[in-house]
């Protein structure tokens, strides 16, 4: 689904979490006025569309109800005219009530994203999140009562977190049966409290290779139960790519591809170890992930198994590979 994002950095947030720097991360210094949202949508929307206007970067449901309604009312005409299918907002798990969930539904909201980050009490306390691990379990049923789709956001590698915590938090998230997940490994951004903790040597973010491996584990678990992961890693921005904002941590502009490629490497490596080197064929659309970013998988596998090669076969199912006469699954197909 096409998303038309509007950033309201820190708007409605009761405090600043130690890892958060929405102004720099979004490239937006202030929240737009409601009427500016209407003007922007008029310019960018097609005549007919199934997308959602989205309000990201703040705690939407802790804005004054009048402010929430002002934003949502500016989008409503585009829903009525068929140029949008609905509205998406992001908020905190502890900022959901039956009253504000009802307002969201009444005003055309179709999807709510909850920034859970972790389900570990220790991690949530260390990053000064301001709520406990049970907040999402309370919020999700309230949103479901209104017929709203629910997405959960997780941030492996925060202070106090490790691979075990990441798996634990994912399982708690999946138990709530969300419609989708976003997974962002924690990084250290300039201007955050986490910067000071990192500079003191009291926090070390995940190395890129570790983050790729951890997120590959998480993605595989999500695929196995059919829950989509719609984003892996931070969205690439000029500030992040230039290094103006990022101080440390596993950021990569192609992080999602690196994670998917890691699943392909594991599957191919496992089969080669059992059966020996061979010519492998994949669907053309899967070749990029099978070969890997900058051909890393191909180099790795050819180094371990001389004679290994990758080719394409258009009649193969997606996310599968042909090994001789056998067709094997690299990993479960993503949920649609």
Rosetta blueprint (number, residue, H / E / L):
1 X L
2 X L
3 X E
4 X E
5 X E
6 X E
7 X E
8 X L
9 X L
10 X L
11 X L
12 X L
13 X L
14 X L
15 X L
16 X L
17 X L
18 X L
19 X L
20 X L
21 X L
22 X H
23 X H
24 X H
25 X H
26 X H
27 X L
28 X L
29 X L
30 X L
31 X L
32 X L
33 X L
34 X H
35 X H
36 X H
37 X H
38 X H
39 X H
40 X H
41 X H
42 X H
43 X H
44 X H
45 X L
46 X L
47 X L
48 X L
49 X L
50 X L
51 X L
52 X E
53 X E
54 X E
55 X E
56 X E
57 X L
58 X L
59 X L
60 X H
61 X H
62 X H
63 X L
64 X L
65 X H
66 X H
67 X H
68 X H
69 X H
70 X H
71 X H
72 X H
73 X H
74 X H
75 X H
76 X H
77 X H
78 X H
79 X H
80 X H
81 X L
82 X L
83 X L
84 X L
85 X L
86 X E
87 X E
88 X E
89 X E
90 X E
91 X E
92 X L
93 X H
94 X H
95 X H
96 X L
97 X L
98 X H
99 X H
100 X H
101 X H
102 X H
103 X H
104 X H
105 X H
106 X H
107 X L
108 X L
109 X E
110 X E
111 X E
112 X E
113 X E
114 X E
115 X E
116 X E
117 X E
118 X L
119 X L
120 X L
121 X H
122 X H
123 X H
124 X H
125 X H
126 X H
127 X L
128 X L
129 X L
130 X L
131 X L
132 X L
133 X L
134 X L
135 X H
136 X H
137 X H
138 X H
139 X H
140 X H
141 X H
142 X H
143 X H
144 X H
145 X H
146 X L
147 X L
148 X L
149 X E
150 X E
151 X E
152 X E
153 X E
154 X E
155 X L
156 X L
157 X L
158 X L
159 X L
160 X L
161 X L
162 X L
163 X H
164 X H
165 X H
166 X H
167 X H
168 X H
169 X H
170 X H
171 X H
172 X H
173 X H
174 X H
175 X H
176 X L
177 X L
178 X L
179 X L
180 X E
181 X E
182 X E
183 X E
184 X L
185 X L
186 X L
187 X E
188 X E
189 X E
190 X L
191 X L
192 X L
193 X H
194 X H
195 X H
196 X H
197 X H
198 X H
199 X H
200 X L
201 X L
202 X L
203 X L
204 X L
205 X L
206 X L
207 X L
208 X H
209 X H
210 X H
211 X H
212 X H
213 X H
214 X H
215 X H
216 X H
217 X H
218 X H
219 X H
220 X H
221 X H
222 X H
223 X H
224 X H
225 X H
226 X L
227 X L
228 X E
229 X E
230 X E
231 X E
232 X E
233 X L
234 X L
235 X L
236 X L
237 X L
238 X H
239 X H
240 X H
241 X H
242 X H
243 X L
244 X L
245 X L
246 X E
247 X E
248 X E
249 X E
250 X L
251 X L
252 X L
253 X L
254 X L
255 X H
256 X H
257 X H
258 X H
259 X H
260 X H
261 X H
262 X H
263 X H
264 X H
265 X H
266 X H
267 X H
268 X H
269 X H
270 X H
271 X H
272 X H
273 X H
274 X H
275 X H
276 X L
277 X L
278 X L
279 X E
280 X E
281 X E
282 X E
283 X L
284 X H
285 X H
286 X H
287 X H
288 X H
289 X H
290 X H
291 X H
292 X L
293 X H
294 X H
295 X H
296 X H
297 X H
298 X H
299 X H
300 X H
301 X H
302 X H
303 X H
304 X H
305 X L
306 X L
307 X L
308 X L
309 X E
310 X E
311 X E
312 X E
313 X L
314 X L
315 X L
316 X L
317 X L
318 X L
319 X L
320 X E
321 X E
322 X E
323 X E
324 X L
325 X L
326 X E
327 X E
328 X E
329 X E
330 X L
331 X L
332 X L
333 X L
334 X L
335 X L
336 X L
